[in-house]
Amino acid sequence: MVNAVVVAVILMIVLCLCRLNVVISLFISALVGGLVAGMSVEDIVTVFGKNIVDGAEVALSYALLGGFAALISYSGITDYLVNKIIKGIRAENSKFSRVTVKLIITVVLLALSIMSQNLIPVHIAFIPIVVPPLISLFNELNMDRRQIALIIGFGLCFPYILLPYGFGQIFHQIITKGFAKAGHPIDINLVWKAMIIPSLGYIVGLILGLFYYRKPRKYIQKKDLDEIDDIEIKPYVLGVTIVAIIATFLVQTFTDSMIFGALAGVLIFFISRAYKWSELDKKFVDGIQIMAYIGVVILSANGFAGVMNKTGDISSLVHSLSTIAGDNKLLSIIVMYIIGLVVTLGIGSSFATIPIIATLFIPLGESLGLSTMALIAVIGTASALGDSGSPASDSTLGPTAGLDVDGQHDHIRDTCIPNFVFYNVPLIIFGTIAAMVL
């Protein structure tokens, strides 16, 4: 019997590879998957619509933060700083200076990406503020943007897998709840210990990716750097921008809401009267458009996930593949990872994958004689697989939103495929090692 979930996920991936819009691909795949499972069109539409609501808050958060990022960029501060760096490189005109700047960019983006998951938990919200202004610098250095996508992708996924802080704490709590629901309660402190070995896959993948995409890649410089050089940075505008950034961070920290954090920063720009409201309004709307698309994809992915859950074919997929694997421990572990990969690729969220697979994998793992630590490694790794590489994941949508501002970075070929290859493959390898030795 054909499995509706497998059909839907494969169709979604194929449609995306054929350059069909991700949102449309999710709609079509959900419809086909539901029909294969025997659902009526009316039921599919109803389930899809109801589950969209689950992603509404995140979608609005990203849209507002995109608008806030545009206002920061409008001040000209980021363009001014980037242009000074470019002119410094051209003046010195040495290989050493270019390599030094590349190294600094790599370290800074890596640090910002990691901190966005725990120290300053804004997730992908930092990308529209930091990355678009750096595009001119990337072009000047002929940096391959696929390398940048891998750097950001590492920082968005590695921390929550291993570190029990910020989004990592949420991820670890969801795993703990999944075990409790399956009648196998665990201490949350066991999660990070069990994920040490699987997380090494991200480190190995990053090193290999940086090496593979090390060669220069030419991009068209679409921004006139001489115009940027004429920008005059006013002390008052600089002060307003700094206050807005601090306010956004503080409000988000105390309210635990990205929505109100972004609104705080936006209101400071408007109240300050540093620019005319009509000017700010236009830039704010432009910024919203940058991140609003990500929100629409997230809403669609929630609808897709709802339909896949309704089909009931995830449990039948586990049963079918576990029957094939039999009592073979190694093969069964690999099968569980494949299932986790398929589910997460479809719904685009490792966090949402855990509740789906935990109740199915834990009894299966126990029957194979897996220890508690091995079970944690399997659940954690299986749920994380696909987050790096899914067309519907905000871990890939975020980097693309920042790197494709000039239309020279393809979401599937330049973000999803590199992240899929360099992170998911090592993650399966190290995850399997962890499940076998723990």
Number of C-alpha atoms within 10 A of each C-alpha: 3 10 17 24 29 19 17 27 24 15 20 28 22 13 18 21 16 11 14 13 13 22 21 15 24 29 19 17 26 31 22 21 27 27 17 17 19 11 16 13 12 9 15 23 16 14 19 25 17 13 19 19 14 14 18 15 14 16 21 19 22 27 26 27 33 27 30 31 28 24 27 26 21 16 21 18 18 17 21 19 14 20 20 14 13 18 14 13 20 13 9 11 11 10 9 11 14 19 12 12 16 17 11 12 16 16 13 12 18 20 14 19 27 24 18 22 24 20 12 17 22 24 24 25 22 19 25 27 22 17 21 22 22 19 24 23 21 24 18 18 19 17 20 20 26 26 23 25 24 29 24 24 31 23 23 29 24 22 23 24 25 23 21 19 16 19 23 21 21 14 24 25 17 20 23 22 18 22 24 15 13 15 12 15 13 17 10 16 12 15 26 22 14 24 24 17 21 26 27 18 21 25 17 15 23 22 13 14 21 18 11 12 17 13 11 12 14 13 19 11 14 10 11 9 17 9 9 16 15 9 13 11 12 12 9 11 19 16 10 20 23 14 15 25 19 15 20 25 20 15 19 21 15 9 11 13 16 25 21 17 27 27 21 21 28 26 14 18 24 16 11 14 12 17 14 11 13 10 11 20 14 13 20 23 18 16 23 20 16 22 28 23 17 25 23 20 24 26 25 27 28 28 27 31 26 22 28 29 16 17 21 14 18 23 15 14 17 19 14 12 16 19 11 12 17 11 13 11 17 14 16 20 28 19 18 25 25 18 22 29 25 23 30 29 28 32 27 30 26 26 20 17 26 27 19 17 21 27 19 16 25 22 16 19 22 14 11 16 13 21 15 21 19 24 26 29 30 31 28 31 30 32 32 29 30 30 32 33 29 27 31 32 24 24 27 30 25 25 28 26 24 24 27 18 15 15 9 12 21 15 24 22 14 23 29 28 19 22 31 21 15 25 30 23 16 21 26 23 15 22 30 22 17 23 27 16 11 15
